[in-house]
Amino acid sequence: MNLFTDKEYHQQSQHFVFRLRKLYLNDKKAFYQLQDFLPSPTYINCRDSHEYEFFSKSFFSYGREIEKLYELGKSYLPEISNISLMKKAIYKADALHKDNDYESVCSYMQIISMNHNMTPYFTNKILIDEKLTLNTSLFPNEYEAVEKIFKEIIPWGKESFNRWNKFQTLTKREKEILKLFAEGRSNKEVSEILILSVHSVHTHKKNIFKKLDVTKVSELVKISLALELI
């Protein structure tokens, strides 16, 4: 029985790539070992050249087109893609790179030829660092398998997921300020670090409290620890 709506599946998959990035940064060996247990393909590519740094072996089973995509790179995409969706995906990815927010997940739908059948799927993209991006691909027939991963292999719990959803409503600047407050910085220290007025910091702080539904800095610390921001 499905426990999630389609929207919740996509939110879970975004949360998933967010956590995968943390795992990659903290324990690359564990990250690569986990790939054998994931139901959906994962790949890492360079932000500038788009060359693949890592490409899940499971992705090759989806069709010869995927093998050619790995061999030829992004130049092959127009031959197998729905062009309209491909352009939208490129626009979203470019916006993510421009914003340079390492805590944000960019999601977009694509339809590409796999074994000569036009197949829809969703990609979740997150920046790893200044050089690399991490990407996961979620196919509709994999929803239940992804649900199992969330429940058994990486059981973060509903509370962590809800915190992450609220965290994603913050702007890039608000995320920066959240981290600084969670580290114990005062309003004045935050204003000096980010070159903002104390009044602006106070306003951002009020907005952060409202979006995260908290009333104390200690609660910001709990959220930051749960999401491994500090």
C-alpha positions in Angstrom: 0.0 0.0 0.0 1.3 3.4 -0.9 1.9 5.6 2.1 2.7 8.8 0.2 1.0 11.0 -2.4 2.9 11.9 -5.6 3.8 15.2 -4.1 5.1 13.6 -1.0 7.2 11.1 -3.0 8.9 14.0 -4.8 9.5 15.8 -1.5 10.9 12.6 -0.1 13.2 12.2 -3.1 14.4 15.8 -2.7 15.1 15.1 1.0 16.9 11.9 -0.1 19.3 13.7 -2.5 19.9 16.3 0.2 21.0 13.5 2.6 23.0 11.7 -0.1 25.0 14.9 -0.5 25.8 14.9 3.2 26.8 11.3 3.1 29.1 11.9 0.1 30.8 14.8 1.9 31.2 12.9 5.2 31.8 9.4 4.0 32.5 8.7 0.3 33.1 5.0 0.9 29.7 4.6 2.4 28.1 6.7 -0.3 29.5 4.4 -3.0 28.6 1.2 -1.1 25.0 2.4 -0.8 24.7 2.7 -4.6 24.1 -1.1 -4.9 21.0 -0.8 -2.7 19.4 2.2 -4.4 16.3 1.6 -6.6 16.9 4.8 -8.7 20.1 5.8 -10.6 22.5 8.4 -9.2 25.2 10.3 -11.0 27.7 13.0 -10.3 28.9 15.4 -12.9 31.1 18.5 -13.2 29.4 21.9 -13.0 31.4 23.4 -15.8 32.1 20.6 -18.3 29.1 18.4 -17.4 31.4 15.4 -17.7 30.5 12.4 -15.5 32.5 11.9 -12.3 30.3 9.0 -11.3 27.4 7.1 -13.1 25.3 4.4 -11.5 25.7 1.1 -13.3 22.0 0.5 -12.8 21.3 3.4 -15.2 22.7 1.4 -18.1 19.9 -1.2 -17.8 17.3 1.4 -18.9 18.4 1.3 -22.5 21.1 1.7 -25.1 20.4 5.4 -25.2 21.7 5.7 -21.7 25.0 4.0 -22.7 25.3 6.5 -25.5 24.5 9.4 -23.2 27.3 8.3 -20.9 29.7 8.0 -23.8 28.8 11.2 -25.7 27.7 13.4 -22.9 25.1 16.3 -23.0 25.5 16.8 -26.7 23.5 13.6 -27.2 20.5 14.8 -25.2 18.7 16.7 -27.9 18.6 13.5 -30.0 16.6 11.6 -27.4 14.8 14.3 -25.4 11.6 16.1 -25.4 13.1 19.4 -26.4 10.6 21.6 -24.5 11.2 19.8 -21.2 14.9 19.7 -21.9 15.1 23.5 -22.2 13.1 23.9 -19.0 15.5 21.6 -17.2 18.5 23.5 -18.5 16.9 26.8 -17.3 16.3 25.4 -13.8 19.8 23.9 -13.6 21.4 27.2 -14.7 19.4 29.0 -12.0 20.6 26.6 -9.4 24.2 27.2 -10.4 23.8 30.9 -10.5 22.2 31.0 -7.0 25.0 28.7 -5.7 22.8 27.5 -2.8 24.3 24.3 -1.5 21.3 23.5 0.6 18.7 23.8 -2.2 17.4 21.0 -4.4 16.5 21.6 -8.1 13.8 19.3 -9.5 12.6 18.9 -13.0 10.8 16.5 -15.3 12.4 15.0 -18.4 11.2 12.7 -21.1 13.8 10.8 -23.0 14.0 7.8 -25.3 14.8 4.5 -23.5 14.8 1.4 -25.6 13.0 3.5 -28.2 10.1 4.4 -25.8 9.7 8.0 -24.6 10.0 7.6 -20.8 9.2 10.3 -18.2 11.2 10.7 -15.0 12.2 13.3 -12.5 15.7 14.5 -11.7 16.7 16.0 -8.4 20.0 18.0 -8.6 22.0 19.5 -5.7 25.4 21.2 -5.7 28.1 19.2 -3.9 30.8 21.9 -4.0 32.2 24.5 -6.4 33.1 21.7 -8.9 30.4 18.9 -8.7 26.7 18.3 -8.7 24.8 15.2 -7.4 21.8 14.0 -9.3 19.2 11.3 -8.7 16.6 10.1 -11.2 13.2 8.9 -10.1 10.9 6.9 -12.3 7.2 6.5 -11.5 7.4 2.7 -11.2 10.1 3.1 -8.6 8.0 5.1 -6.0 7.3 2.1 -3.8 11.0 1.0 -3.9 12.1 4.5 -2.9 9.5 4.4 -0.1 11.2 1.2 1.2 14.6 2.9 1.1 13.3 5.7 3.2 11.8 3.4 5.7 14.4 0.7 6.0 17.9 1.7 4.7 18.0 5.3 5.6 15.2 5.8 8.3 15.4 9.5 9.1 11.8 9.7 10.4 8.9 11.9 9.8 10.1 14.7 12.1 13.4 15.1 10.2 11.5 15.1 6.9 9.1 17.8 8.2 12.0 19.9 9.4 13.7 19.6 6.0 10.5 20.7 4.2 10.3 23.8 6.3 14.0 24.5 5.9 13.5 24.4 2.1 11.2 27.4 2.4 14.1 29.6 3.5 16.0 31.8 1.1 19.7 31.3 0.6 20.4 34.3 2.8 18.1 33.0 5.6 19.9 29.6 5.5 23.2 31.4 5.9 21.8 33.4 8.9 20.3 30.2 10.4 23.6 28.5 10.4 25.3 31.4 12.1 22.7 31.7 14.8 22.9 27.9 15.3 26.7 28.3 15.8 25.9 30.8 18.7 26.5 34.1 16.9 24.8 37.2 18.1 22.8 39.6 15.9 25.8 42.0 15.9 28.3 39.2 14.9 26.0 38.0 12.1 25.6 41.6 10.8 29.4 42.0 10.7 30.0 38.6 9.0 27.4 39.1 6.3 27.9 42.9 6.1 24.2 43.6 6.9 22.6 46.1 9.3 21.6 44.7 12.7 18.0 45.7 11.8 18.2 43.5 8.6 19.5 40.6 10.6 16.7 41.0 13.1 14.1 41.0 10.3 15.6 37.9 8.7 15.6 36.2 12.1 11.9 36.9 12.6 11.2 35.5 9.1 13.3 32.4 9.9 11.4 31.8 13.2 8.1 32.2 11.4 9.0 29.8 8.5 10.4 27.1 10.7 7.6 27.5 13.3 10.1 28.1 16.2 10.4 30.7 19.0 13.9 30.2 20.4 17.4 30.0 19.0 17.9 26.7 20.8 15.2 25.3 18.5 17.3 26.5 15.5 20.2 24.6 16.9 18.1 21.4 17.1 17.0 21.8 13.5 20.5 22.5 12.3 21.9 19.5 14.1 19.1 17.3 12.7 19.9 18.4 9.1 23.7 18.3 9.7 24.1 21.9 9.0 26.5 22.4 11.8 
